């Protein structure tokens, strides 16, 4: 079947070499073997072959109970309390003649206690059920045959269905991307619910299916997909597609994961590969656990003690009763006539003294039952509910902007809040606001920007200096009096020397112009124009990049249009002082990655000059400066150090002019490298880029603030003073996590960093060999060696504080059975721990390791679906009702609106709850 004619390309390829062809080398050779045996008949879900595979449906359940399991499971939870077992036995015996009181007085308290708790459990699980119903009943466009697409509910999808997902909608299952509205079949995906990252990812379909742009294209479409079995790894996918009798390799580049969102793309077509609990997001989830506080478990031990005393009292009394009964007859008369033995058959029969003693023992167990305080459980339940009400109505934990109070979703764990030893926190949306702000910059050796960062504010507070507060308050007053315009998201730059076109009068105005122009041109952002208001907003691959484009716009260089080959900017012309439209021909994009640590574009301006515009980390940019491009190097380095001390993320900006011949040679080599299908394709691309990114001319540096939520540094500082350890588990890159660590006072200047990573030249060389067992052995050996070295450093007698930073790839080996205890030993010896590139499953496993390995109370806090496993695994799960949906809140024990409220929740309510519950237990029990 021939592909339909392609439509005209609508937007630029804002990707470089991240998209491209794959080969069948390495992982693809495993297809068909163990772990790689899944077969999908595309567009034939009802066929005999597909039905015989027995794959599950797309219905997802996250509840703890079902209608059938509620009573048995809930009753089991209630009778985990040893006292309830005793009261159940007493209630059963109360229906016999052995009971010294009526059955009602024994049964009613038990029913009240158990019934109230079961109702509370049912209400909490009902909320989860409502969320499941909402998700499972979402609509998606699915192919019903003959090129006709109709809406159906998510839960009705089957493996092999062809679906159409439109812009800003979530993917209903794990899909294989077939095509999009773009000619080259790319789409932009937001994976915030999976890994917490707000930046967009670029996905690209296979070339053979990229021409399917309308519904009728799928009328006769048939293909066979063979791929890996369901697993929890978010970042890998191995498979192949048999289409038109040709086998094509599949990579993660074609996989769209459930709960990701389609952005900046009108629509995509995809085929369902994994459904329901086979999807990667569900493979990363865990069953809702049953949590009990340490006080409650300790109460069980007290009940055991009281129960032993009760049995001892009953046993001793029964022995004496049996002896007295056996000696009761004297001269054929009963000594204890007042017991009316003539009205009983066996209780006081001297001939059956042993049986009478046994029955007396059972009666005594019931009669002395007041030693086991059932009223304590009732009282505790009442007190806990009241404590939850106090938490819910605490005005100091109410977030006015979102009208969100604190909410204790379960009252079982109130007192645990006062015993927390380790906090495991997500980063994006939990510590930060999911936004970057352009706050300062250095241009031509001159520092611009008078904004005050969170770190500077915290430092001033510790030193008792009022200077920064005075500056900030003064500026705020000036702005308010001048009726200044509304705050712009991503832009917090204040400097009258630069704003409102004043930069034209600065000494190095030509350098400033080039600096802002580079910000407006060197990026992969996409502009979106609001048709009603005319306001331009930007969607970028990273929040940093969005902040740069917004800053350029606010300072006179407005990027407003991108096409296949051009970038258009409204610039402030130095000669006329007016805005003019300039168009730059986009020739090449050299994309940013963690190895290169820089990004470049090659453009041709209206004068016909070829320009290489580059921005990147100082560690790679300074060494690429030419002899004539280092005029401002010394001043820029000094200012960058100041920015780093203020907790800001910095980038160096540089450029150079290219000659035509040099560009032709580069472009040929770069194109060949991009089209290569060899294993060292990325290395070839990097090598080609390396040859042109040299002899650069320094323009300056940017400084953006990874904006923290209000009060985060102060909250972390207070929690640290209380002796609480804080770990950060994030899906972000290592560089990002380290920067935010400094910004929120988790990392401090002078703290020694122990970095465990597998991104080393030696490891990469081993990985290129393709020998799987050797690679695994080398990677694990490297991790063990690095952990051992770290333990040696920490235990070497040094008084310095240490911070442990480990990436997700390394964490996978560190969490293995024979390594995890070493890893835990190193981690608990460090003042701070940051786990980067962590998958949801790894977050949960790290939490379990800390909880079980240390035996201390752990608290996990997060705001996204990627944090659910971590919240459920910890002793206490705190959900933040942020911008990433309500999945974390629905899986949490307590919900708050901001991280800073954690200080009051733990240090005030936690202290009160623990102290009051403990005092009440002691008072009632003893």
ABEGO torsion letter per residue (X at the ends): XBBBBBBBBABBBABBAABEBBBABEAAAABGBBGAABBBBBGAAABAAAAAAGBBBABBBABABBAAAAAAAAAAAAAABAAAAAAAAAAAAAABAABABBAAAAAAAAAAAAAAAAAAAAAAAAAAAAAAAAAAABBBBBBAEGGBBBBBBAAABBBGBBBBBBBGBBBABBBBBABBABAAGBBBBBAAAAAGBABBBBBBBBAAAAABABAAAAAABBBBBBBBBBBABAABBBBBBBBGGBBBBBBAAABBBBGBBBBGBABBBBBBABBEAABAAAAABBBBBBBBBAAAAAAAAAAAAAAAAAAAAAAAAAAAAAAAAAAABBGGBBABAAAGAAABAAAABAABAAAAAAAAAAAAAAAAAAABBAAAAAAAAAAAAAAAAAAAABAAABBAAAGBBBBBABAAAAAAAAABABBBBBABGAABAGBBBBABBBBGGBBBEABBBAAAAAAAAAAGBAAAAAAAAAAAAAAAAAGBBBBBBGBABBBAAABGGAAAABABAAAAAAAAAAAAABBABBBBBBAAAGBBBBBBABAAAAAAAAAAAAAGBBBABBBAABBBBBBBBAAAGBBBBBBBBBABBBBBBAAAGBBBBBBBBAAGBBBBBBBBBAAAAAAABBAAAAAAAAAAAAAAAAAAAAGBBBBBBBBBBBBAAAAAAAAAAAAAAAABABAAAAAAAAAAAAAABBGBBBAEBBBBBBBBBBGAAAAAAAAAAAGBBBBBBBABBAAAAAAAAAAAGABBBGBBBBBBBABBAAAAAAAAAGBAAAAAAAAAAAAAAAAAAAAAAAAAGBABBBBBBBBAAAAAAAABAAAAAAAAAAAAABABBBBBGBBAAAAAAAAAAAAAAAGBBBBBBBABAAAAAAAAABABBBBBBBAAEAAAAAABABBBABAAAAAAAAAAAAAAAAAAAAAAAAAAAX
